[in-house]
Amino acid sequence: MSNVNTNYTDIFSSFGMGTSETQNSSFSLTDYMSIKNGSYGKLLKAYYKKQDAENSAAETESEKKQLSLLKSNADGLKNSVLDLMDEDLFEKKTIKTKDEKTGEETEKEDYDWDAITKAVKGFVEDYNSVMKAAGESDNKGVLRNASWLTQLTEANSKLLESVGITIDSSNQLKVDENTLKEANISTLKVLFQGVNSFADKVVRKASQIGSAAVQGTNASGSAYTSTADYKNLLSSGYLYDETF
């Protein structure tokens, strides 16, 4: 065994792989020795560990920003629904109108359909913002409550449709203003007035979505612990399975 040549420099030199740093070589004796003694592997592990930590931190920060925006959207939805729950909104008022040709002004007792339409459109816009943001979230609590909100809206779809509010395939709401302004005021009150009305339940769900977003923001890591089933529910219109 004493005749065995352990001069690896000669071996690598025969392939044009010397130890000179100026030599253009893809693999050197220094590289070989680093791999042989394990230092190369340690450097790789340290490098990728650092990369993983940086990526994880970036993902966590991005998730927190997303959840913070979702909390803001949920608060907006809650406020817009509370506006709809204002009893004065669906009471008759003295409405003044002006003839564009003659300039003559007249007064009549009627519902303020312009105010009602503005309030309904505000609710629809905020609802859609919440559903869109929730569908992009990976937070289990947010997705669960958003799915329940989807179920609640679907359960009231017939009433909503009768006042001009429809649900599309991606669970976004749309308003037909002409249908809304011809709607039965009693139906609007059933939907948007009183305890346990559709509006009252939406307020509670919006609060729960906001709370889930806050909890997710305060968590140290990702709160997503399952598959994308919730996202599928939100995008396809299927109802949340309460036994999950």
Secondary structure as GFF3:
##gff-version 3
##sequence-region A 1 244
A	DSSP	alpha_helix	8	13	.	.	.	ID=ss1
A	DSSP	alpha_helix	29	37	.	.	.	ID=ss2
A	DSSP	alpha_helix	39	84	.	.	.	ID=ss3
A	DSSP	three_ten_helix	87	90	.	.	.	ID=ss4
A	DSSP	beta_strand	93	98	.	.	.	ID=ss5
A	DSSP	beta_strand	105	110	.	.	.	ID=ss6
A	DSSP	alpha_helix	113	135	.	.	.	ID=ss7
A	DSSP	alpha_helix	140	155	.	.	.	ID=ss8
A	DSSP	alpha_helix	157	162	.	.	.	ID=ss9
A	DSSP	beta_strand	165	167	.	.	.	ID=ss10
A	DSSP	beta_strand	173	175	.	.	.	ID=ss11
A	DSSP	alpha_helix	177	181	.	.	.	ID=ss12
A	DSSP	alpha_helix	185	192	.	.	.	ID=ss13
A	DSSP	alpha_helix	198	218	.	.	.	ID=ss14
A	DSSP	alpha_helix	229	236	.	.	.	ID=ss15
###
